[in-house]
Amino acid sequence: MTAAKTNERPGTRAQHRYARVSAYKARVVLDLIRNQPVSTALEILDSVERDVAATIRKVLESAVANAEHNDGQVADELAVVACYADEGPTLKRFRPRARGRASRIRKRTCHITVIVARMEDAELERLQARAAAGGRVGSAQAAAAARRDRVARSRAAKAERAAEHDHDHDHDHDHDEDHETVEAVEAETVEVEGDEVEVEVDEVEVDEVEVAAEADDADEADAADDESKDDA
């Protein structure tokens, strides 16, 4: 039995005609999502760093919407059974060059087609079992909601850690201030004690001056007595 041609495959399709990109560049991305579940294909297109990936994503989403609204399919049970890019007309442009010459510019176009269909029951059971074993959510929307919840919990935990760190920092700052206050009080005490010592030293110096003055007075008195005796 001859297999169905690519453009005659059963399923729901969507097509983007006259895409302003070459078929070669589009096929590089289409090869990544062929025979993949829709959820996996969307994740792949989100991570591909090529401009044509955004166009192919729109075509895939259009095909999924057609399958849901026209054929009554469930988005989580769909897979990309076929995707291809046919060459479209080439736009000829010219660029002026030196000496009156002109070089040709070829602006390629292509027709991108994506076909989605329901996966087989065995394949669905295998994917559901793997998702249940890995703890993953089935639908892409639910997976995105789960990722948002994880991000929110992570940010909340980070904010709590930051608040605890600020509280510990404030506590350490208060402790440092108390320590500085105690050191200042001790320094004042030392200064006061030093003043007392200086006062005592000053008192001792005053006593020595008084003793020296008394000694000078006694010497003068003795000298006066000696002079009176000599006169007598």
Sequence and secondary structure as in RCSB ss.txt:
>XXXX:A:sequence
MTAAKTNERPGTRAQHRYARVSAYKARVVLDLIRNQPVSTALEILDSVERDVAATIRKVLESAVANAEHNDGQVA
DELAVVACYADEGPTLKRFRPRARGRASRIRKRTCHITVIVARMEDAELERLQARAAAGGRVGSAQAAAAARRDR
VARSRAAKAERAAEHDHDHDHDHDHDEDHETVEAVEAETVEVEGDEVEVEVDEVEVDEVEVAAEADDADEADAAD
DESKDDA
>XXXX:A:secstr
     GGG SSEEEEEEEESS HHHHHHHHHHHTT BHHHHHHHHHH   THHHHHHHHHHHHHHHHHHHH   G
GGEEEEEEEEEE   EEEEEE GGG EEEEEE  EEEEEEEEE  HHHHHHHHHHHHHHT  SSHHHHHHHHHHH
HHHHHHHHHHHHHHHHHHHHHHHHHHHHHHHHHHHHHHHHHHHHHHHHHHHHHHHHHHHHHHHHHHHHHHHHHHH
HHHHHH 
